[in-house]
């Protein structure tokens, strides 16, 4: 799409005014801004570039190349958590939907109930997303063998193709179309009212401005951002009781930006010479990432290039998925398509949590984050059950043509463990103890959440506690990851809150 409202931040005025300022044009920010633009003036600030015209993004076969791009303008920004796991955060309009494996599946119904969401609006919001960016995957030979293997080893019932979260094995949706072209949350801006929206690219927000004078509590009223030449711009909220700033910068970016703006643990902020606006010790707490563990299975026959299309939703709390013909692990580019595939499991939840802290006052530097993978024994137990289920799939009749007869599961475990999956030390008993295999080979599946959780940092309407005219709408508000893969629910939440915020606005007029 050729968006008339999208431009480089260098073209922005030094000072401008809007009804809403949305920080972060990612998985939640794009649908949120598109929705708000129907009845208000909206500024959407994105620190990265446009996804359009970048073949690494649009062509799903370039998945590994995109993750391995370490250039300063790459849509994927590499970082290493304090746990020694190599990870990536998005830096592009469309956010994580531009660099992920494409799988689309809704949250479990009780997730929405627990969140206190309106069921009808949740369904309408999912459908709004699905109409624009979701497709049925083609299901070729390798993915079909994985599906049949899951059913054969008892991950039942078989639920066919569905977006719903149901126990058993199913084919989910994907944001990759029949021509292997990726669609992203940025496509949801096609819904926008062009006269109500301004999207600025390469706009790096340095802080949110608060007014304190004569107010009972701090009120957010503007943001300071810099363009690609490092020139400073300020965007202010217009006067109006319903105007506000909404942070949608993701599980790493949102708590980071609150801290840089003076909302966070007072001692930590003072140590970085940041003026404290609100001492809020829970900003950056409750950080989680679902651990992913995989087994690589070389294939004696060629396999299709496929990202995630099938999932086994087990009763014991592990989700089993797979990708073929691409390097799904580590992220170093492979010169040729992999002949084989990764079958991996991610655990529900997780129960283990960690925390995030600032490293520097530069918003472009990734903060220091600790996820504490497998700190809780429950998480480790689920991983062990997941890996042993994968072992059964590899040895199933359904999957037999995609594995070498002479390669034992132990050989495959050792081969996987010897890959450069993370920066953790390896142990000699990796293949004999599945607990050790889980610990040694843990990777990210990029499903970070927490840091601005509901009830701790924001209320049930996602308003930041203790200040006015500021919300956070993204995965940083979650306690655990929705569904098997969160992108569907994060896009839904952007739309859902856009509709809710607008209806509040119209009701007050």
MIMARLUM-813812 format. One record per residue (C-alpha): x, y, z; residue in one letter. Coordinates in steps of 0.25 Angstrom, whole numbers, padded with zeros to 4 digits, always signed. Layout:
<rs>
XYZA;...
</rs>
This chain:
<rs>
+0000+0000+0000X;+0004+0014-0003X;+0000+0021+0010X;-0001+0036+0008X;+0000+0038+0023X;+0013+0031+0025X;+0026+0039+0024X;+0040+0040+0030X;+0042+0047+0043X;+0052+0057+0037X;+0039+0063+0030X;+0032+0065+0044X;+0030+0079+0049X;+0039+0083+0062X;+0026+0084+0070X;+0012+0078+0066X;-0001+0075+0073X;-0011+0063+0073X;-0022+0056+0080X;-0015+0043+0082X;+0000+0040+0081X;+0003+0025+0080X;+0017+0021+0083X;+0021+0008+0075X;+0016+0004+0061X;+0016-0010+0064X;+0007-0022+0066X;-0002-0014+0075X;+0001+0000+0071X;-0003-0001+0056X;-0018-0007+0059X;-0019+0003+0071X;-0015+0015+0062X;-0024+0011+0050X;-0036+0010+0059X;-0034+0023+0067X;-0032+0031+0054X;-0047+0029+0050X;-0051+0040+0060X;-0038+0047+0065X;-0025+0052+0060X;-0014+0042+0063X;+0001+0042+0062X;+0008+0028+0061X;+0023+0028+0064X;+0031+0017+0060X;+0046+0016+0062X;+0048+0006+0050X;+0046+0007+0035X;+0035+0003+0026X;+0033-0012+0024X;+0029-0010+0009X;+0039-0012-0001X;+0048-0020+0008X;+0049-0034+0002X;+0055-0040+0014X;+0041-0037+0021X;+0031-0039+0010X;+0037-0053+0005X;+0035-0063+0016X;+0047-0071+0011X;+0056-0060+0016X;+0052-0063+0030X;+0066-0067+0035X;+0073-0056+0027X;+0064-0045+0033X;+0068-0050+0047X;+0082-0051+0044X;+0083-0036+0039X;+0091-0029+0049X;+0092-0015+0042X;+0088-0003+0050X;+0075-0001+0042X;+0071-0016+0042X;+0056-0019+0045X;+0061-0029+0055X;+0070-0024+0066X;+0079-0035+0073X;+0081-0035+0088X;+0085-0045+0098X;+0077-0047+0111X;+0085-0048+0124X;+0081-0063+0123X;+0091-0065+0111X;+0080-0067+0101X;+0081-0059+0088X;+0068-0052+0085X;+0062-0042+0075X;+0053-0030+0076X;+0046-0023+0065X;+0050-0010+0059X;+0040-0007+0048X;+0026-0003+0045X;+0018-0015+0047X;+0027-0020+0059X;+0028-0034+0062X;+0019-0038+0051X;+0030-0034+0041X;+0040-0044+0046X;+0032-0055+0053X;+0029-0069+0048X;+0015-0065+0044X;+0006-0074+0052X;-0008-0068+0055X;-0017-0074+0066X;-0026-0068+0076X;-0025-0068+0091X;-0033-0079+0099X;-0047-0074+0103X;-0044-0073+0118X;-0032-0064+0115X;-0042-0053+0110X;-0051-0056+0122X;-0039-0054+0132X;-0035-0041+0125X;-0049-0036+0127X;-0051-0033+0112X;-0064-0032+0106X;-0066-0046+0098X;-0074-0040+0086X;-0064-0029+0084X;-0052-0039+0085X;-0058-0047+0074X;-0061-0035+0065X;-0047-0030+0067X;-0041-0043+0063X;-0049-0044+0051X;-0045-0029+0047X;-0031-0034+0047X;-0033-0047+0040X;-0041-0041+0029X;-0028-0033+0025X;-0016-0041+0028X;-0019-0056+0031X;-0019-0068+0022X;-0020-0083+0022X;-0007-0090+0020X;-0004-0099+0008X;+0000-0111+0017X;+0010-0119+0008X;+0017-0132+0011X;+0026-0129+0023X;+0016-0121+0031X;+0005-0132+0028X;+0015-0142+0033X;+0017-0134+0046X;+0002-0133+0048X;-0001-0148+0045X;+0011-0151+0055X;+0004-0143+0066X;-0009-0150+0064X;-0002-0163+0064X;+0005-0161+0077X;-0008-0157+0084X;-0009-0142+0083X;-0024-0143+0081X;-0034-0140+0076X;-0030-0135+0062X;-0038-0122+0060X;-0035-0119+0046X;-0033-0104+0042X;-0037-0094+0052X;-0033-0081+0059X;-0038-0086+0072X;-0030-0091+0084X;-0034-0106+0085X;-0027-0117+0092X;-0022-0127+0082X;-0015-0125+0068X;-0019-0114+0058X;-0015-0106+0046X;-0015-0091+0050X;-0016-0078+0042X;-0004-0071+0036X;+0000-0057+0032X;+0007-0063+0020X;-0001-0064+0008X;-0002-0075-0003X;+0010-0068-0011X;+0019-0068+0001X;+0017-0053+0003X;+0016-0048+0018X;+0005-0039+0022X;+0008-0031+0035X;+0001-0022+0045X;+0005-0010+0036X;-0006-0015+0026X;-0016-0012+0037X;-0013+0003+0034X;-0021+0001+0021X;-0033+0002+0031X;-0029+0016+0035X;-0035+0029+0032X;-0024+0036+0024X;-0028+0050+0029X;-0027+0046+0043X;-0014+0039+0044X;+0001+0043+0043X;+0011+0031+0043X;+0026+0036+0045X;+0037+0026+0042X;+0051+0026+0049X;+0044+0034+0060X;+0051+0029+0073X;+0044+0034+0085X;+0053+0038+0096X;+0043+0042+0107X;+0029+0045+0111X;+0026+0059+0117X;+0018+0061+0129X;+0011+0073+0135X;+0011+0073+0151X;+0008+0088+0154X;-0005+0090+0160X;-0009+0075+0158X;-0012+0065+0168X;-0004+0055+0160X;+0005+0055+0148X;-0002+0057+0134X;+0005+0052+0122X;+0004+0063+0111X;+0015+0061+0101X;+0026+0053+0095X;+0041+0056+0091X;+0046+0049+0079X;+0058+0049+0070X;+0058+0047+0055X;+0069+0039+0047X;+0078+0052+0047X;+0077+0053+0062X;+0069+0065+0061X;+0059+0067+0073X;+0044+0069+0071X;+0033+0070+0081X;+0018+0065+0079X;+0008+0070+0090X;-0006+0066+0093X;-0017+0076+0089X;-0025+0081+0100X;-0037+0072+0103X;-0041+0063+0115X;-0040+0050+0106X;-0027+0052+0099X;-0016+0043+0103X;-0002+0036+0100X;-0002+0021+0098X;+0010+0013+0099X;+0011+0001+0090X;+0026-0001+0089X;+0025-0016+0093X;+0030-0024+0105X;+0044-0018+0105X;+0041-0004+0100X;+0029+0000+0108X;+0035-0002+0122X;+0048+0004+0117X;+0041+0016+0112X;+0033+0018+0125X;+0046+0017+0133X;+0053+0027+0123X;+0041+0036+0126X;+0042+0036+0141X;+0032+0025+0144X;+0039+0013+0150X;+0047+0009+0163X;+0052+0022+0169X;+0066+0017+0173X;+0068+0010+0159X;+0064+0023+0152X;+0073+0032+0161X;+0085+0023+0158X;+0083+0027+0144X;+0081+0042+0147X;+0066+0041+0143X;+0057+0051+0150X;+0046+0042+0157X;+0032+0046+0153X;+0026+0034+0160X;+0033+0024+0169X;+0027+0011+0163X;+0035-0001+0167X;+0027-0011+0158X;+0031-0005+0145X;+0040-0016+0138X;+0036-0027+0148X;+0029-0040+0144X;+0037-0041+0131X;+0035-0055+0124X;+0038-0062+0111X;+0033-0076+0108X;+0045-0085+0107X;+0046-0092+0093X;+0054-0105+0092X;+0055-0112+0078X;+0061-0125+0072X;+0067-0123+0058X;+0063-0135+0049X;+0071-0136+0036X;+0063-0142+0025X;+0067-0152+0014X;+0057-0145+0004X;+0056-0131+0001X;+0046-0123+0009X;+0038-0111+0006X;+0041-0097+0013X;+0030-0096+0023X;+0029-0088+0036X;+0019-0091+0046X;+0006-0097+0041X;+0002-0108+0051X;+0001-0108+0066X;-0001-0119+0076X;-0008-0114+0089X;-0005-0124+0100X;-0012-0126+0113X;+0001-0125+0121X;+0004-0111+0117X;+0013-0111+0105X;+0011-0107+0090X;+0018-0114+0079X;+0020-0108+0066X;+0030-0109+0054X;+0037-0102+0043X;+0044-0108+0031X;+0055-0104+0021X;+0059-0092+0029X;+0069-0089+0040X;+0059-0087+0052X;+0070-0087+0062X;+0081-0078+0066X;+0078-0068+0054X;+0091-0070+0046X;+0088-0070+0032X;+0089-0083+0024X;+0095-0082+0010X;+0085-0093+0005X;+0071-0097+0010X;+0072-0107+0022X;+0069-0121+0017X;+0061-0125+0029X;+0053-0118+0040X;+0052-0114+0054X;+0041-0119+0063X;+0040-0111+0075X;+0032-0109+0088X;+0029-0097+0096X;+0023-0098+0110X;+0010-0091+0114X;+0011-0079+0123X;+0022-0079+0127X;+0022-0079+0143X;+0036-0074+0144X;+0038-0059+0143X;+0049-0049+0143X;+0052-0034+0142X;+0056-0023+0133X;+0066-0011+0136X;+0072+0001+0128X;+0086-0001+0123X;+0087+0013+0118X;+0078+0025+0116X;+0078+0023+0101X;+0064+0017+0096X;+0071+0010+0084X;+0079+0002+0094X;+0072-0011+0098X;+0070-0011+0113X;+0076-0022+0122X;+0066-0033+0123X;+0066-0046+0131X;+0056-0057+0128X;+0060-0068+0138X;+0057-0079+0129X;+0053-0092+0136X;+0055-0085+0150X;+0042-0092+0154X;+0042-0107+0153X;+0028-0108+0147X;+0033-0101+0135X;+0045-0111+0134X;+0035-0123+0135X;+0026-0118+0124X;+0039-0116+0115X;+0043-0131+0118X;+0029-0136+0114X;+0029-0128+0102X;+0043-0133+0097X;+0039-0147+0100X;+0026-0145+0092X;+0035-0140+0080X;+0044-0152+0081X;+0031-0161+0079X;+0027-0152+0067X;+0041-0154+0061X;+0039-0169+0063X;+0025-0170+0058X;+0021-0177+0045X;+0015-0164+0040X;+0028-0156+0040X;+0037-0168+0036X;+0040-0163+0022X;+0046-0150+0028X;+0057-0156+0037X;+0069-0165+0034X;+0066-0180+0039X;+0080-0181+0045X;+0079-0168+0053X;+0075-0171+0067X;+0068-0160+0075X;+0080-0159+0084X;+0088-0156+0072X;+0078-0145+0068X;+0078-0139+0082X;+0094-0139+0082X;+0094-0132+0069X;+0084-0122+0073X;+0091-0119+0086X;+0104-0117+0078X;+0098-0106+0070X;+0101-0091+0074X;+0087-0089+0080X;+0091-0080+0091X;+0103-0076+0100X;+0101-0086+0111X;+0111-0096+0115X;+0109-0110+0110X;+0108-0123+0118X;+0113-0137+0114X;+0100-0143+0119X;+0091-0135+0110X;+0085-0146+0102X;+0083-0156+0114X;+0076-0145+0123X;+0064-0138+0117X;+0065-0128+0128X;+0079-0125+0125X;+0075-0124+0110X;+0064-0114+0113X;+0074-0105+0121X;+0085-0106+0111X;+0078-0104+0098X;+0068-0093+0103X;+0064-0083+0092X;+0054-0072+0091X;+0041-0073+0083X;+0041-0058+0084X;+0028-0058+0092X;+0033-0048+0103X;+0022-0041+0112X;+0021-0034+0125X;+0028-0022+0130X;+0015-0013+0131X;+0005-0023+0136X;-0010-0021+0139X;-0012-0018+0153X;+0002-0015+0156X;+0006-0004+0146X;-0007-0002+0138X;-0022-0004+0142X;-0032-0012+0135X;-0034-0001+0125X;-0019-0001+0122X;-0017+0013+0129X;-0004+0015+0136X;-0006+0015+0151X;-0003+0028+0158X;-0002+0037+0146X;-0013+0042+0136X;-0014+0042+0121X;-0005+0030+0119X;-0008+0016+0115X;+0000+0004+0111X;-0006-0005+0101X;+0003-0017+0097X;+0008-0031+0102X;+0016-0024+0113X;+0002-0024+0121X;+0001-0039+0120X;+0003-0049+0131X;+0005-0061+0122X;+0005-0062+0107X;-0009-0064+0100X;-0012-0076+0092X;+0000-0084+0086X;+0006-0071+0079X;+0002-0057+0084X;+0002-0049+0071X;-0013-0051+0068X;-0017-0046+0082X;-0007-0034+0082X;-0013-0029+0069X;-0027-0032+0074X;-0024-0024+0087X;-0020-0012+0078X;-0033-0012+0071X;-0041-0015+0083X;-0035-0004+0091X;-0036+0006+0079X;-0051+0003+0079X;-0053+0004+0094X;-0045+0017+0095X;-0053+0024+0083X;-0066+0020+0089X;-0062+0026+0103X;-0058+0039+0095X;-0071+0039+0087X;-0079+0037+0100X;-0073+0049+0107X;-0076+0058+0095X;
</rs>
